[in-house]
Amino acid sequence: MRRILKEMLSSDYQIEVVGTARNGEEAVTKALELRPDVVTMDVNMPGMDGLTALQYILLKAPCSVIMVSSLTQEGAFTTLEALELGAVDFVGKPGGTVSLGIRQLKEEIIAKVKAAARARLRPRRLERVRVLNQRPLSSRFSSGTRQYSLKVVVIGVSTGGPRTLMDILPYLPKDLPAVVLVVQHMPENFTASFAQRLDQSCQMAVKEASDGDELTPGKVLVARGGYHLKIEKNASGRLVARLSRQPANVLYVPSVNVTMQSVLEKVSPRNIIGVLLTGMGDDGADMMVKIRKQGGYTIAEAEETAVVWGMPREAYIRGGAEVIVPSYCIAEQIIKGVKKD
């Protein structure tokens, strides 16, 4: 696996592979010695495992780390833990621990390494999390007689998403009169575990989207990996989630653009809040423009907190971002958008 990864990365003239390591201890030693821009590291290694090595590297020789993980339930759990600890991104090996099939991912791996070299390393906001855990879960919407119509919040995010979402979702009140749809670029076996981990930290109920889930206030639905998350009206006229493999000719499944377009077709634009966060490429940028032009409220993450300022940058350049704020201000902006008439 080391040889294959080295061959693939070295084939790109913009990448210099400065060293390889057989295990976690050697990875830490070489990171300190060579000070690379990016480390690719397997989760499963003899001796010191990937999670332990990751923490040592981030502490002693901070750089962007991309985890290489098997696409299994166990692999998903460990990878999500690595992303929470500070890994920038991950690559899923399609064939298990020793996967010659990883050659199929050559272009993806090269693109992720290049993006990781430009990525912004973010310290964990432990103090802010402690404040959240100590404060009462106060209601922002149930007091008074005013009635709020159901709003639909669509959040699109890719590289750096798991940690960035922790700056946002835990700060949304459980009585928010909105349903939140999260489209995180992530493989099929990962999103259920991801939703469960989010649910443990949030006031709103979080789950992986299932076909037929009703869109109700106070609920967060995470798009299932390998499927596009769309919405439609059921026989009773209520909005429900639909999982679809179509369109198949898009780069990401789930796709932010596909979800936003589906919401725009079924919901009044004035009841839509579009949010685009850290990530490579431009998925979601075009639909942010349409949502804004038709009267919706659009929010893009500012460069100062984005791990990779790609998707939100494209929304900004194309005129699709009404508000541009750092990640820790986005929850308040979502609440503001929900309160808008």
C-alpha positions in Angstrom: 0.0 0.0 0.0 2.9 2.4 0.8 4.5 1.6 -2.6 1.2 2.1 -4.5 0.5 5.4 -2.8 4.0 6.7 -3.4 3.8 5.8 -7.1 0.5 7.5 -7.5 1.4 10.7 -5.7 4.9 10.9 -7.3 3.3 10.8 -10.8 2.1 14.3 -10.3 4.8 16.9 -10.8 3.4 19.2 -8.1 3.8 16.6 -5.4 7.1 15.5 -3.9 7.0 12.4 -1.7 9.7 13.1 0.9 9.4 9.8 2.9 7.5 6.7 3.9 6.8 5.1 7.3 6.1 1.5 8.2 4.1 2.3 11.4 2.9 5.0 13.7 6.1 5.5 15.6 8.0 6.0 12.4 5.4 8.3 11.1 5.7 10.6 14.1 9.5 10.5 13.9 9.6 11.3 10.2 7.0 14.0 10.5 9.2 15.8 13.1 12.3 15.3 10.9 10.9 16.1 7.4 8.2 18.6 8.3 5.9 17.6 5.3 3.0 19.7 4.2 0.8 16.6 4.1 0.8 13.2 5.7 -1.3 10.3 4.4 -1.7 7.7 7.1 -3.6 4.4 7.4 -5.9 4.0 10.3 -4.7 0.4 10.9 -0.9 0.2 11.5 1.2 -2.2 13.6 2.3 -0.8 17.0 1.1 2.8 17.4 -2.2 3.1 15.5 -3.2 5.9 13.2 -5.3 7.7 15.8 -2.5 7.9 18.3 0.0 8.9 15.7 -2.3 11.6 14.4 -2.5 13.2 17.8 1.3 13.2 18.2 1.8 14.7 14.7 -0.8 17.4 15.2 0.8 18.3 18.6 4.5 18.1 17.7 4.7 18.7 13.9 1.4 20.2 12.9 0.4 19.6 9.2 -2.5 18.4 7.2 -3.2 14.7 7.7 -5.3 12.6 5.3 -6.5 9.3 6.8 -6.7 6.2 4.6 -9.5 3.9 5.9 -11.4 0.8 4.9 -15.0 1.4 3.8 -16.5 -0.6 6.7 -18.6 0.3 9.7 -15.6 0.0 12.0 -13.5 2.0 9.5 -16.2 4.7 9.5 -16.2 5.0 13.3 -12.4 5.3 13.5 -12.2 7.8 10.6 -14.9 10.1 12.1 -12.9 10.1 15.3 -9.8 11.0 13.4 -11.7 13.9 11.6 -12.9 15.2 15.0 -9.3 15.0 16.3 -8.1 17.2 13.5 -7.5 15.1 10.3 -8.3 17.3 7.3 -9.8 14.6 5.1 -9.9 10.8 4.4 -9.8 8.4 1.5 -11.8 5.2 1.7 -10.0 2.0 0.5 -12.6 0.2 -1.7 -11.2 -3.3 -1.0 -10.4 -3.5 2.7 -7.1 -3.2 4.6 -4.8 -4.2 1.7 -6.6 -2.8 -1.4 -5.1 -2.8 -4.8 -8.4 -1.2 -5.9 -7.1 2.0 -4.4 -5.4 2.6 -7.8 -8.9 3.5 -9.0 -8.9 6.5 -6.7 -5.6 8.0 -8.0 -7.2 11.3 -9.2 -9.2 11.7 -6.0 -6.2 11.1 -3.8 -4.0 13.5 -5.7 -6.7 16.2 -5.6 -7.2 15.7 -1.9 -3.5 15.9 -1.2 -3.2 19.1 -3.1 -6.2 20.6 -1.3 -4.8 19.4 2.1 -1.5 21.3 1.3 -3.5 24.5 1.1 -5.9 23.6 4.0 -6.3 25.7 7.1 -5.5 23.8 10.3 -8.1 24.5 13.0 -7.7 24.2 16.7 -10.5 22.4 18.6 -12.9 24.8 20.4 -13.0 22.8 23.6 -13.7 25.9 25.8 -16.7 26.7 23.6 -18.0 23.2 23.8 -17.8 23.2 27.6 -19.9 26.5 27.7 -22.5 24.9 25.5 -22.8 21.8 27.8 -23.2 24.0 30.8 -25.8 26.4 29.6 -29.5 25.6 29.8 -31.3 24.6 26.6 -33.4 27.8 26.4 -36.2 28.1 23.9 -35.9 30.9 21.3 -39.1 30.3 19.5 -41.9 28.9 21.8 -42.4 32.0 23.9 -45.1 34.4 22.7 -47.9 33.8 20.3 -46.1 34.3 17.0 -46.4 31.4 14.6 -43.4 30.6 12.3 -43.9 28.7 9.0 -41.7 25.7 8.5 -38.4 26.6 6.9 -36.0 24.3 5.2 -32.3 24.7 5.8 -29.9 23.0 3.4 -26.3 22.8 4.5 -23.7 21.7 1.9 -20.2 20.7 3.1 -17.3 18.6 2.1 -13.6 18.6 3.2 -13.4 19.6 6.9 -17.1 19.2 7.3 -17.4 17.0 10.5 -15.6 19.5 12.7 -17.1 22.6 11.0 -20.6 21.2 11.6 -19.8 21.0 15.3 -19.5 24.8 15.2 -23.0 25.1 14.0 -25.5 22.3 14.6 -25.1 22.0 18.4 -26.0 25.7 18.6 -29.4 25.4 16.9 -32.3 25.2 19.5 -34.4 22.1 19.6 -37.6 24.1 19.0 -36.2 25.6 15.7 -39.3 25.8 13.4 -37.2 24.4 10.6 -35.9 21.1 9.2 -32.2 21.0 8.5 -30.9 18.9 5.6 -27.1 18.2 5.7 -25.4 17.1 2.5 -21.9 16.0 3.5 -19.7 14.4 0.8 -19.2 11.0 2.5 -19.3 7.3 1.5 -22.4 5.1 2.1 -21.1 3.2 5.1 -20.1 6.4 6.9 -23.2 8.6 7.1 -25.2 6.6 9.6 -22.3 6.7 12.2 -21.8 10.4 11.4 -25.4 11.2 12.1 -25.3 9.2 15.3 -22.3 11.2 16.5 -23.9 14.5 15.6 -27.1 13.5 17.5 -25.1 13.0 20.7 -24.0 16.7 20.6 -27.1 18.5 19.3 -30.2 19.8 20.8 -32.1 19.0 17.6 -32.7 15.3 16.7 -30.2 14.1 14.1 -30.6 11.0 11.9 -29.5 9.6 8.6 -32.2 10.3 6.1 -34.4 7.4 5.1 -36.8 7.2 2.2 -40.2 8.6 3.3 -38.9 10.5 6.4 -41.3 13.4 7.0 -39.7 16.9 7.1 -40.8 18.2 10.5 -39.5 21.1 12.7 -36.6 20.4 15.0 -35.2 17.6 12.9 -31.8 17.3 11.1 -31.6 14.8 8.3 -28.1 13.8 7.0 -28.0 12.7 3.4 -27.1 9.1 3.0 -23.8 8.4 1.3 -24.3 6.9 -2.2 -27.8 8.6 -2.6 -29.0 12.0 -3.5 -31.4 13.5 -0.9 -34.5 14.9 -2.6 -37.8 15.9 -1.2 -41.4 15.6 -2.5 -44.9 15.9 -1.3 -46.7 12.7 -0.2 -50.4 11.9 -0.6 -51.2 14.0 2.4 -49.4 17.0 1.0 -46.6 16.8 3.5 -42.9 17.1 2.6 -41.0 13.8 2.8 -37.4 12.7 2.0 -36.7 10.7 -1.1 -33.4 8.8 -1.7 -32.3 8.6 -5.3 -29.4 7.3 -7.4 -30.3 9.8 -10.1 -28.7 11.8 -11.6 -25.8 9.5 -11.9 -23.5 11.8 -13.9 -22.5 14.1 -11.1 -19.1 14.2 -9.3 -20.5 13.8 -5.7 -23.3 11.5 -4.5 -24.9 12.9 -2.4 -24.8 16.3 -4.3 -25.5 19.6 -2.7 -26.8 21.0 -6.0 -29.3 18.1 -6.4 -30.7 18.6 -2.9 -31.0 22.4 -3.2 -32.6 22.1 -6.6 -35.2 19.6 -5.3 -36.0 21.8 -2.3 -36.3 24.9 -4.5 -38.9 23.0 -6.7 -41.1 22.0 -3.7 -40.7 24.9 -1.2 -41.3 28.6 -1.5 -37.9 30.3 -1.9 -38.7 32.6 1.0 -38.8 29.6 3.3 -35.3 28.3 2.2 -32.0 28.9 3.9 -29.0 27.8 1.9 -25.7 27.3 3.6 -22.4 26.4 1.9 -19.4 25.4 4.0 -15.8 24.3 3.6 -15.0 21.9 0.7 -13.2 21.5 -2.6 -14.9 22.4 -5.9 -18.1 24.2 -6.5 -20.9 21.8 -5.5 -23.9 23.9 -4.4 -22.6 27.2 -5.7 -25.0 27.4 -8.7 -28.1 26.6 -6.6 -27.1 29.1 -4.0 -27.3 31.8 -6.7 -30.8 30.6 -7.7 -32.0 30.4 -4.1 -30.8 34.0 -3.4 -32.2 35.4 -6.7 -35.6 33.9 -5.9 -35.8 35.3 -2.4 -34.2 32.8 -0.2 -31.5 33.5 2.4 -28.0 32.3 1.7 -25.0 32.0 4.0 -21.4 31.1 3.0 -18.6 30.3 5.4 -15.8 32.9 5.4 -12.3 32.1 4.4 -10.9 32.7 7.9 -12.5 29.4 9.2 -12.9 27.3 6.1 -10.5 24.3 6.0 -10.7 24.5 2.2 -12.3 27.7 0.9 -13.6 26.2 -2.3 -17.4 25.7 -2.3 -18.2 28.8 -0.3 -15.7 30.9 -2.4 -17.5 29.9 -5.6 -20.9 30.8 -4.1 -19.4 34.2 -3.2 -17.8 34.8 -6.6 -21.0 33.9 -8.4 -23.2 36.1 -6.3 -24.9 33.4 -4.4 -23.9 34.4 -0.8 -26.0 37.0 0.9 -24.0 36.6 4.1 -20.4 35.5 4.5 -19.4 34.8 8.1 -17.0 32.4 10.0 -18.4 29.0 11.0 -19.0 30.0 14.6 -21.4 32.7 13.5 -23.4 30.6 11.1 -25.9 29.1 13.7 -27.0 32.7 14.6 -27.4 33.5 10.9 -29.5 30.4 10.4 -31.7 31.4 13.3 -32.0 34.9 11.7 -33.0 33.4 8.4 -35.6 31.2 10.0 -37.1 34.2 11.7 -37.4 36.2 8.5 -40.9 36.6 7.1 
